[in-house]
Structure formats: C-alpha cells, structure tokens
Amino acid sequence: MVEFTQDDEQARLTCRFSGELRTNECMDLQEKIALRVTTFLRDCRDASSEPAIVFDLKEVPFASSVFVRIVLSCIQRVGKDHFTVINANEFLLGLFRTVGLRDVLEP
C-alpha cells in the first residue's frame, strides 16, 4: 500500500503507493501516513532542515477523494512549495487538476 523512504541529507520523505487507493484503503492509510509525517517533520526540525514530501504514484491506477484529503493534510503541514506528486497516470493527473492541485504535480 505505502512504503516510506526518508532521505535525511535532502530532508525528503518519499511515500511510494501501490494498488488502488479506494476509500477503505485510504481510511486505513490516513493515520499511518500522519504518524510517519509527524516523525519526519520532528526529525527535520531537530536538524534545522526544510522538509519536503514526495508522493510517488507510479503503481497507483486509481485514487478516491479520501486520498485527496490525505494529500491536502500533508500540504497543510509542509506547504504547497514543499510537496510534490510524481509518476501520476492520466486519471490521477485529472483528479489533481480538478481539485485545484495542479501546482503539486511534477512538471
């Protein structure tokens, strides 16, 4: 479902998702991601680093609106300039554009 990779030198947390992120799956992931982001942000604060979060969606064919809520929660915590979505398929690109999150998509 999600795999975390933390790069302390670049103060970056990459979250690699896999599978369909339907409502039930996202509800299960929501707390896990929130806890991991909290730990990451604490580590960055202790190291006086500017944190960045990357969501890698290469292995995700579908995501529900609950996933968008997870994204918004992360953006709220690190800021839009420090949050990026990479490897999104056409469906997911459309979803992010529709909800006004075009700015977080990898250029």
C-alpha positions, 0 to 999 in steps of 0.5 A: 500500500505505502512504503516510506523512504526518508532521505535525511541529507535532502530532508525528503520523505518519499511515500511510494503507493501501490494498488488502488487507493479506494476509500477503505484503503485510504481510511486505513492509510490516513493515520499511518501516513500522519504518524510517519509525517509527524516523525519526519517533520520532528526529525527535520526540525531537530536538524534545522532542515526544510522538509519536503514530501514526495508522493510517488504514484507510479503503481497507483491506477486509481485514487478516491477523494479520501486520498485527496484529503490525505494529500491536502493534510500533508500540504497543510503541514509542509506547504504547497512549495514543499510537496510534490506528486510524481509518476501520476497516470492520466486519471490521477493527473485529472483528479489533481487538476480538478481539485485545484492541485495542479501546482503539486504535480511534477512538471 
